[in-house]
Amino acid sequence: MIKRYFWYWLLGFVAVDFLTPYVLAFFYPGYQPLRQVISDLGENGSPVEATFGWLSVVSGILLLLSLPGLTTYLKRFASTKISILISLSLAIFSVGQCLLSGIFSVDRDAQTLQFSMVVHQVGSALGNVGMLGFPLLVAIVAFKFNRQRAYWFIALFVFSIACASLNGYAQAQGLIYKGVYQRLSMIAMYLPIVLVLVDTYTSRTTFIKK
């Protein structure tokens, strides 16, 4: 069942993880999405801290559940090695950006460097690296069968890198509208997964032999 319905797990991940910051912002009085980063929703003392953490964990679990089926699906078009690498890139994001970031909250008012803060930041960074590598790996597979689609994934890879760099600069320099740059980077990273969902839609439940 986990493999057969991988498409629904992946769709659930995108829906939960992408919508969480926009929905929870309504329940955080004074929160400014354009000026604040998403992790502020899960910061210690936030009125939605617990909910943000749980939803992050849920999205991570949904993504992990999709990976066995996604790997099996990809083996129809690529080698086992590249199929596993693609799923591994998403697994890194799931563990780093979703599970660890959801479990270990941020406390920016702390006077000393805290273990939870380090785990959160390192996990988030590694997770983003995994997600950034995803479209490039998929492009390698698509290039053998559909060059036009491969070019789409390469373009999304370049776009994601550009947005991630802009976001990193905005965070480092403390730009006023750093929330905008982070959300733009977030959208750029999810577009390749949305494209995979579109491409696998017709075969989402029929590709695995009984």
C-alpha positions in Angstrom: 0.0 0.0 0.0 2.8 2.4 0.8 4.4 1.9 -2.6 1.2 1.8 -4.6 0.0 5.2 -3.2 3.3 7.0 -3.3 1.7 9.8 -5.4 -0.8 10.6 -2.6 1.9 10.7 0.1 3.9 13.0 -2.1 1.0 15.3 -2.8 0.1 15.3 1.0 3.7 16.3 1.8 3.6 19.3 -0.7 0.2 20.4 0.6 1.0 20.2 4.3 4.5 21.6 4.2 3.8 24.4 1.7 0.5 25.6 3.3 1.6 25.4 7.0 3.3 28.8 7.2 0.5 30.5 5.4 -2.2 29.0 7.5 -0.5 29.4 10.9 0.3 33.0 10.2 -3.4 33.8 10.7 -3.1 32.4 14.3 0.0 34.4 15.2 -1.0 37.9 16.1 1.6 40.4 14.9 3.4 38.0 12.6 4.6 39.6 9.4 5.1 37.1 6.6 6.9 39.5 4.4 9.4 40.5 7.0 9.7 37.3 9.2 11.1 33.9 8.3 9.0 30.8 8.5 11.0 29.3 11.4 9.7 32.2 13.6 6.4 30.4 13.7 8.1 27.5 15.6 10.2 29.7 17.8 10.0 29.3 21.6 7.1 31.3 22.9 5.3 31.4 19.6 1.5 30.8 20.0 1.7 28.2 17.2 5.0 26.7 18.2 3.6 23.2 19.0 1.3 23.1 15.9 4.2 24.2 13.7 6.4 21.5 15.1 3.8 18.7 14.7 2.9 19.8 11.1 6.6 19.8 10.2 6.9 16.3 11.5 3.8 15.1 9.7 5.1 16.6 6.4 8.4 14.8 6.9 6.7 11.5 7.5 4.5 11.9 4.4 7.6 12.5 2.3 9.4 9.5 3.7 6.3 7.3 3.0 6.4 8.4 -0.6 10.0 7.4 -1.2 9.7 3.6 -1.5 7.1 3.9 -4.2 8.9 6.8 -5.9 12.1 4.8 -6.0 10.3 1.8 -7.5 8.6 4.1 -10.1 11.9 5.6 -11.1 13.5 2.2 -11.7 11.3 1.9 -14.8 13.4 4.7 -16.4 16.7 4.8 -14.6 19.2 2.6 -12.9 18.8 1.6 -9.3 21.6 3.9 -8.2 20.2 7.1 -9.7 16.7 6.2 -8.4 18.0 5.8 -4.9 20.0 9.0 -5.2 16.9 10.9 -6.1 14.9 9.5 -3.2 17.9 10.1 -0.9 17.9 13.8 -1.8 14.3 14.0 -0.7 15.0 11.9 2.4 17.7 14.3 3.5 15.2 17.1 3.2 12.6 15.2 5.1 14.8 14.4 8.0 16.7 17.7 8.1 14.2 20.4 7.1 11.0 18.7 8.4 11.6 16.2 11.2 14.6 17.8 13.0 13.4 21.4 12.4 10.0 20.4 13.8 11.3 18.6 16.9 14.1 21.1 17.8 12.6 24.6 18.1 14.5 27.9 17.8 15.2 30.3 20.6 16.8 33.5 19.2 16.6 35.3 22.6 18.9 32.7 24.3 22.1 34.2 25.6 24.2 31.1 24.7 24.3 28.8 21.7 21.8 26.0 22.4 21.9 22.4 21.2 18.4 22.6 19.7 19.4 25.7 17.8 22.4 24.0 16.3 20.4 20.9 15.3 17.7 23.1 13.8 20.0 25.2 11.7 22.2 22.3 10.5 19.2 20.1 9.7 17.6 22.9 7.8 20.8 23.6 5.8 21.3 19.9 4.9 17.7 19.6 4.0 17.8 22.5 1.6 20.9 21.0 -0.1 19.0 17.8 -0.6 16.0 19.5 -2.1 18.2 21.7 -4.4 19.8 18.6 -5.8 16.5 16.9 -6.6 15.7 18.6 -9.9 19.2 18.1 -11.3 19.1 14.3 -10.6 15.6 14.1 -12.1 16.9 15.9 -15.2 19.5 13.3 -15.7 16.8 10.6 -15.8 14.5 12.7 -18.0 17.2 13.5 -20.5 17.2 10.0 -21.9 13.4 10.0 -22.6 12.2 13.5 -22.9 14.8 16.2 -23.5 12.2 19.0 -23.3 11.2 17.9 -19.8 14.8 17.5 -18.8 15.4 21.2 -19.8 12.5 22.1 -17.6 14.1 20.4 -14.6 17.5 22.0 -15.4 15.8 25.4 -15.6 14.1 24.8 -12.2 17.5 23.7 -10.7 19.1 27.0 -11.8 16.1 28.9 -10.6 16.2 27.2 -7.2 19.9 27.9 -6.8 19.4 31.5 -7.7 16.5 31.9 -5.2 18.4 30.1 -2.5 21.4 32.3 -3.0 19.2 35.4 -2.8 17.5 34.1 0.3 20.8 33.3 2.0 22.0 36.8 1.2 18.8 38.3 2.6 19.1 36.4 5.8 22.8 37.1 6.3 22.3 40.9 5.7 19.1 41.0 7.7 17.1 42.6 4.9 13.7 44.0 5.8 11.7 41.8 3.5 13.7 38.6 4.1 10.4 36.7 4.4 9.7 37.4 0.8 13.0 36.0 -0.4 12.6 32.9 1.8 9.1 32.2 0.5 10.3 32.7 -3.1 13.1 30.2 -2.5 10.6 27.8 -1.0 8.3 28.0 -4.0 11.3 27.4 -6.3 12.2 24.2 -4.4 8.7 22.8 -4.6 8.1 23.4 -8.3 10.2 20.3 -9.4 8.2 18.1 -7.1 4.9 19.5 -8.5 6.2 18.7 -12.0 7.0 15.2 -10.9 3.4 14.9 -9.5 2.1 16.1 -12.8 4.2 13.6 -14.8 3.3 10.6 -12.6 -0.4 11.4 -12.3 -1.7 8.8 -14.8 0.4 6.0 -13.4 0.1 6.8 -9.7 -1.5 3.5 -8.7 -0.9 1.1 -11.5 2.8 0.9 -12.0 3.6 -1.8 -9.4 3.1 -5.4 -10.3 1.0 -7.3 -7.9 
